[in-house]
Amino acid sequence: MKLHHFLSVSILFLSVALALPVRSQSPEQQHIESRLTVAKEKFETGRETEALEIYESILDEDPENYEALWNTALLYANAGHRLDEGEEKEEKYRRSMEIAEKVVELYPEKGHSHYAYAVAKGRMTEIMGTRDRINASHEIKESITKAADRIPDYAPVWHLYGVWHSDVANVSGAEKAAARFISKGIPDASNEKAEEFLKKAARLDKQNILFRLDLARHYLEIGKDENAEEVLSELVEMEPKMKDDPERLKKARDMLNELK
């Protein structure tokens, strides 16, 4: 195509584009977007109860809202994890799982759908028997893999994948024995991948305390005490950011003192 013709066509396309009406959000949509922004800010600054209330109010109006769905699934999982064993803990885990299943069904192409599902399923394993827990580990790996493929720069995915590898690569003797009677057995996992993925998560989010704490825990699990001490020494100098960070920093200091 000659240059002058190319420019003429380009100008024509631009003129048509400028003439087209601009799609604007309805007042209702604008209001929801504004509340999503507020909820995200509250989530990221540790006010999770307030964030959950906003996300759930959005779902009352827009039951298929993607951002509200996957964040609500995560927040219920977090809330359940903080509780002692009991009916309320199980109720929150089941609510998290229910919402995660819905978001995967509605948005199977989205990475955060699969991430939320993996988190919810992972929490559910805490209230499962050994056989169900081993079976679930395969499903969790599949969901994390899908999430990592779709949102490779999202640090929490790599943290979750690293923790999964650490947990599965170092399962108890009882679970190994039980796996002999399960067709799929224990899925492939390695301590090398656990370290790689946990370090990747820490690189992607340099201010995240949990990622480094879990990396230190992994090092202790596999007998790399010097590596754990190095991570913990840096970790205890960090400033708390998330809701559970003060408790995590206290745990890190206790772990560091035990190593010295």
TORDO-305878 format. One line per 5 residues: for each residue x, y, z of C-alpha. Coordinates in Angstrom, 1 decimal, decimal comma, always signed. Layout:
X Y Z ~ ...
end
This chain:
+0,0 +0,0 +0,0 ~ +1,4 +3,4 -0,9 ~ +2,1 +5,8 +1,9 ~ -0,4 +8,5 +0,9 ~ -3,1 +5,8 +0,6
-2,2 +4,3 +4,0 ~ -2,4 +7,8 +5,6 ~ -5,8 +8,5 +3,9 ~ -7,2 +5,2 +5,2 ~ -5,8 +5,8 +8,7
-7,3 +9,3 +8,8 ~ -10,7 +7,8 +7,6 ~ -10,6 +5,2 +10,4 ~ -9,7 +7,8 +13,0 ~ -12,5 +10,1 +11,8
-15,0 +7,2 +12,0 ~ -13,7 +6,3 +15,5 ~ -14,0 +9,8 +16,7 ~ -17,6 +10,0 +15,3 ~ -18,7 +6,8 +17,2
-20,5 +7,4 +20,4 ~ -18,4 +6,7 +23,5 ~ -19,8 +4,0 +25,8 ~ -20,2 +5,4 +29,2 ~ -20,9 +3,5 +32,4
-24,4 +3,8 +34,0 ~ -24,6 +5,6 +37,4 ~ -25,1 +2,1 +38,9 ~ -22,0 +0,8 +37,3 ~ -20,0 +3,8 +38,4
-21,2 +3,4 +41,9 ~ -20,1 -0,3 +41,9 ~ -16,7 +0,5 +40,5 ~ -16,2 +3,2 +43,2 ~ -17,1 +0,7 +45,9
-14,8 -1,9 +44,4 ~ -11,9 +0,5 +44,7 ~ -12,7 +1,2 +48,3 ~ -13,0 -2,5 +49,1 ~ -9,7 -3,2 +47,5
-8,0 -0,4 +49,5 ~ -9,5 -1,8 +52,7 ~ -8,4 -5,3 +51,8 ~ -4,8 -4,2 +51,1 ~ -4,6 -2,2 +54,3
-5,8 -5,1 +56,6 ~ -9,4 -4,0 +57,1 ~ -10,7 -7,3 +55,7 ~ -14,1 -7,3 +57,6 ~ -15,0 -4,0 +56,1
-13,8 -5,1 +52,7 ~ -15,9 -8,2 +52,9 ~ -19,0 -6,2 +53,8 ~ -18,6 -4,0 +50,7 ~ -17,9 -7,0 +48,4
-21,0 -8,8 +49,7 ~ -23,2 -5,6 +49,3 ~ -22,0 -5,4 +45,6 ~ -22,9 -9,1 +45,1 ~ -26,4 -8,3 +46,4
-26,8 -5,9 +43,5 ~ -24,7 -7,7 +40,9 ~ -24,4 -11,4 +41,8 ~ -22,0 -12,1 +38,9 ~ -19,5 -9,3 +39,6
-16,1 -10,9 +38,9 ~ -14,0 -8,8 +41,2 ~ -16,4 -9,1 +44,1 ~ -16,8 -12,8 +43,7 ~ -13,1 -13,9 +43,8
-12,2 -11,4 +46,5 ~ -15,1 -12,6 +48,6 ~ -14,0 -16,2 +48,2 ~ -10,5 -15,2 +49,5 ~ -11,8 -13,2 +52,4
-14,0 -16,0 +53,7 ~ -11,0 -18,4 +53,4 ~ -8,9 -15,9 +55,4 ~ -11,6 -15,4 +58,0 ~ -12,0 -19,2 +58,5
-8,3 -19,7 +58,8 ~ -8,1 -17,3 +61,8 ~ -10,7 -19,3 +63,8 ~ -10,2 -22,2 +66,1 ~ -11,6 -25,6 +65,0
-15,4 -25,6 +65,0 ~ -18,6 -25,1 +63,1 ~ -18,0 -21,4 +62,3 ~ -14,6 -22,2 +60,8 ~ -16,1 -24,9 +58,6
-19,0 -22,6 +57,6 ~ -16,6 -19,9 +56,4 ~ -14,6 -22,5 +54,5 ~ -17,7 -23,9 +52,8 ~ -18,9 -20,4 +51,9
-15,5 -19,7 +50,4 ~ -15,6 -22,9 +48,4 ~ -19,2 -22,2 +47,2 ~ -18,2 -18,7 +45,9 ~ -15,0 -20,0 +44,3
-16,9 -22,7 +42,4 ~ -19,3 -20,0 +41,2 ~ -16,5 -17,7 +39,9 ~ -14,8 -20,5 +38,1 ~ -18,1 -21,5 +36,5
-18,8 -18,0 +35,4 ~ -15,3 -16,9 +34,5 ~ -13,2 -20,0 +33,6 ~ -10,9 -17,9 +31,4 ~ -9,8 -15,6 +34,3
-6,7 -16,3 +36,4 ~ -8,0 -15,0 +39,7 ~ -11,0 -17,4 +39,4 ~ -8,6 -20,3 +39,5 ~ -6,4 -18,7 +42,2
-9,4 -18,2 +44,5 ~ -10,6 -21,8 +43,8 ~ -7,1 -23,1 +44,7 ~ -7,1 -21,1 +48,0 ~ -10,6 -22,2 +48,9
-9,9 -25,8 +48,2 ~ -6,6 -25,7 +50,1 ~ -8,4 -24,4 +53,1 ~ -11,0 -27,1 +52,8 ~ -8,3 -29,7 +53,1
-7,8 -28,6 +56,7 ~ -11,2 -30,2 +57,5 ~ -10,8 -33,2 +55,3 ~ -9,7 -36,8 +56,0 ~ -6,4 -38,0 +54,6
-7,9 -39,7 +51,5 ~ -9,9 -36,6 +50,5 ~ -7,0 -34,4 +51,2 ~ -4,7 -36,3 +48,9 ~ -7,3 -36,3 +46,2
-7,8 -32,6 +46,6 ~ -4,1 -31,9 +46,2 ~ -4,3 -32,9 +42,5 ~ -7,2 -30,5 +42,0 ~ -5,4 -27,7 +43,8
-2,3 -28,2 +41,6 ~ -4,4 -28,0 +38,5 ~ -6,1 -24,8 +39,6 ~ -2,8 -23,1 +40,6 ~ -1,3 -24,1 +37,2
-4,2 -22,5 +35,4 ~ -3,8 -19,3 +37,5 ~ -0,1 -19,1 +36,9 ~ -0,6 -19,4 +33,2 ~ -3,1 -16,6 +33,1
-1,7 -14,2 +35,7 ~ +2,1 -14,9 +35,8 ~ +3,0 -11,6 +37,4 ~ +0,5 -12,1 +40,3 ~ +2,8 -12,8 +43,3
+0,2 -14,7 +45,5 ~ -0,1 -17,4 +42,8 ~ +3,6 -18,2 +43,1 ~ +3,4 -18,1 +46,9 ~ +0,5 -20,6 +46,9
+2,3 -22,8 +44,4 ~ +5,5 -22,7 +46,5 ~ +3,6 -23,6 +49,7 ~ +1,8 -26,4 +47,8 ~ +5,1 -27,9 +46,7
+6,6 -27,6 +50,2 ~ +3,6 -29,3 +51,8 ~ +3,2 -32,1 +49,3 ~ +6,9 -32,8 +48,9 ~ +7,1 -33,2 +52,7
+3,9 -35,1 +53,5 ~ +3,8 -37,2 +56,6 ~ +4,4 -41,0 +56,7 ~ +0,7 -41,6 +57,3 ~ -0,3 -39,8 +54,2
+2,3 -41,6 +52,1 ~ +1,0 -44,9 +53,4 ~ -2,6 -43,8 +52,6 ~ -1,6 -42,7 +49,1 ~ -0,8 -46,3 +48,2
-4,5 -47,1 +48,3 ~ -5,5 -44,1 +46,2 ~ -5,4 -44,4 +42,4 ~ -3,8 -41,1 +41,7 ~ -1,4 -41,3 +44,7
+0,5 -38,2 +45,9 ~ +1,0 -35,7 +43,0 ~ +4,6 -34,8 +41,9 ~ +6,1 -32,1 +44,0 ~ +9,6 -31,0 +44,9
+11,5 -28,9 +47,5 ~ +13,4 -27,3 +44,6 ~ +10,2 -26,0 +43,1 ~ +9,0 -24,9 +46,5 ~ +12,1 -22,7 +47,0
+12,0 -21,4 +43,4 ~ +8,3 -20,4 +43,6 ~ +8,5 -18,9 +47,1 ~ +11,5 -16,8 +46,1 ~ +9,7 -15,7 +43,0
+6,7 -14,5 +45,0 ~ +9,0 -12,6 +47,3 ~ +10,7 -10,9 +44,3 ~ +7,4 -9,9 +42,8 ~ +6,1 -8,5 +46,1
+9,1 -7,3 +48,1 ~ +7,0 -5,9 +51,0 ~ +5,1 -9,1 +51,7 ~ +5,9 -10,5 +55,1 ~ +4,0 -13,8 +54,7
+5,9 -14,8 +51,5 ~ +9,2 -14,5 +53,3 ~ +7,9 -16,2 +56,5 ~ +6,8 -19,2 +54,5 ~ +10,1 -19,3 +52,6
+11,9 -19,5 +56,0 ~ +9,5 -22,2 +57,2 ~ +10,3 -24,2 +54,1 ~ +14,0 -23,9 +54,7 ~ +13,6 -25,1 +58,2
+11,4 -28,0 +56,9 ~ +14,2 -29,2 +54,7 ~ +17,1 -28,6 +57,1 ~ +18,5 -25,4 +55,6 ~ +18,7 -23,5 +58,8
+21,3 -21,0 +57,6 ~ +19,1 -20,0 +54,7 ~ +16,1 -19,7 +57,1 ~ +18,2 -17,5 +59,5 ~ +19,2 -15,2 +56,6
+15,5 -14,7 +55,5 ~ +14,3 -14,2 +59,1 ~ +17,0 -11,7 +59,9 ~ +15,8 -9,5 +57,0 ~ +12,1 -10,2 +57,7
+12,1 -9,0 +61,3 ~ +13,2 -5,5 +60,0 ~ +10,1 -5,1 +57,8 ~ +7,1 -3,0 +58,6 ~ +3,7 -4,6 +59,1
+1,2 -3,9 +56,3 ~ -1,5 -6,6 +56,3 ~ -3,9 -7,6 +59,1 ~ -1,9 -10,6 +60,3 ~ +1,6 -9,0 +59,9
+2,2 -8,1 +63,5 ~ +1,6 -11,8 +64,5 ~ +3,7 -13,0 +61,6 ~ +6,6 -10,7 +62,7 ~ +6,4 -12,0 +66,2
+6,5 -15,6 +64,9 ~ +9,6 -14,7 +62,8 ~ +11,4 -13,2 +65,8 ~ +10,6 -16,4 +67,8 ~ +11,9 -18,6 +65,0
+15,0 -16,5 +64,7 ~ +15,7 -16,7 +68,4 ~ +15,4 -20,4 +68,3 ~ +18,0 -20,6 +65,6 ~ +20,6 -18,5 +67,4
end
